Amino acid sequence: MGEEKKVIILPKQMQIEMMKFFLKTSIPRKKKQKINGLSKQNDRSDS
C-alpha cells in the first residue's frame, strides 16, 4: 500500500472564517512591523 495523498476540501464558509481570522491576526502584526520600521528609518534621517 503506497502513500495516499489526502486532499482536504473545506466548506466555503470555513474558508471565509479562516481568512477573516488570518486577516485579523497576521495582517495587523505586519502593519505594526512596517510602521515600526518606518519610524526607525525616520528617526535616523532626522538626526
Residue, then its C-alpha position, 0 to 999 in steps of 0.5 A: m500500500g503506497e502513500e495516499k495523498k489526502v486532499i482536504i476540501l473545506p466548506k466555503q464558509m470555513q474558508i471565509e472564517m479562516m481568512k477573516f481570522f488570518l486577516k485579523t491576526s497576521i495582517p495587523r502584526k505586519k502593519k505594526q512591523k512596517i510602521n515600526g520600521l518606518s519610524k526607525q528609518n525616520d528617526r535616523s534621517d532626522s538626526 
